[in-house]
Amino acid sequence: MSNARHETTTPLNVSLCEVAASNQNSLMAFLNSYEKWVRSTVQIQSELLDFVGMRIKKDLEVPQRLAECGDTADLIEQNMEYANTMIADYANENKRIVKLISQAAQDIELEAETAFADGERRKTN
């Protein structure tokens, strides 16, 4: 067995300027995508906070409505109305959040594709 080191070399057909430009393009693509991701995250968090505030307000109204019930039938009706409204609110909020997440993913993907295409154009110029 030999202790000699086996080295392979590949010719570099790329100039240092091309590598620097490629790295700069990659960095800009990352930064632009990251900015879109942060903006989307803030938008989603804002949506969720608005939803939680709305639900808390509705939840705090329940004891008053229940106290105003005159009989068991009214009590059951109020509980059913509360449950139906809550389910509908959460389902609608879920749709809004999924839409925001989907839009964010599309925006970030478009940003990355644009940055990649710009980088490819610069290589050919």
N, C-alpha and C positions, 0 to 999 in steps of 0.2 A: 504494500500500500504506500502510496507516495504522499508526502506532505505538501506537495506543490499546490498552490492555489490555482483553481481553474477560473479564469476570467473570460467573460464574453463582453465584447463591446459592440455597440450599435452606432452607426453613423448618425450624427445629429444634423438634420437638414433644416433646423429651425434656428433662427437668429435670436439673440437675447431680447431684441426689441419685440419680436413676435410673442415670445413667452411673457414678457411684461404686459403687452397689450392684452393678451388672453387672460392673464391674471386680473388685470384691471376690469375687463368685461365681466369676468366671473364675480368679482367683488361687487360691482355695481348691480348686477342682476340679483345677487344675494341681498344687498341693502334695499333695493326697491321692493323685492318680494317680502322682505322682513317688515318694511314700513306698511305694506298692504295688510300683512298678517296682523300687525299690532292694531291698525285702524279697525280691522274686522273684529278683533277680540274686544276692543273697547265698545264697538257697536253692539255686539252680542251681550256683553255685560250690562250695558245700559238697558237693553231690551228686557233682560232678566230682572233687573232691579225695578223697572216700571211694572212688570208683571207681579212681582212679589208685593209691591206696594198696593197694587189694585186688589190682589187676593187678600191681603191683611185687612184692608178696608172692608171688603165684603164679609170676611170672617168675623170681624168685630160687630157687624150689624146683626148677626144671627141671634145672639142671646136676647136682644130687644124684641126681635120678631117672634121668637119662641115664647117670651114672656107675655106677649099680647094674644097668644092663642087662647081661644075660649073653650075648646074641647080637644079630645084626642084626635079627631079627624083633622082639625086645623094643624095640630102639632105634626102629624104624619105628613100632611101636605107641605108644610114648611120645610121639613127635613128632606122630603123628596125634591122639592124645588132647589134647595141648597145643594144637594148631591148632584142633580142634573146640571146646574149652573157650573159647579166646580169642575165636573168632568168635561164639559164643553170648553171652559176657560183653559184648562190644561191641554186639551187636544189642540185648540187653536194656537196656543203658545208654542206647542211642540212644532206645529207647521211653520210658524214664523221663524223659529230658531233653525230648523232644518233648511229653510230657504236662505237665511243669512249665511249659514255655514257653506251651503252649496255655492252661493254667489262669491263668497270669499275664496273658495277653492278655484273657481273659474278665473277670478281676477289674478290670483297668484300664478296660476298656470299660464295665463296670457302674458303676464309680465315676464316670466321665465322664457317663454317661447320668443317673445319680442327681443329680449336681451340676447338670446342665442342667435337669432337671425341677424341682429346688428353685428354681433361678433363675427359671424361668418362673412358678412358683407365687407367688413373691415379687412378680413384676411385676404379677400380676393382683390382688394383695391391696392 
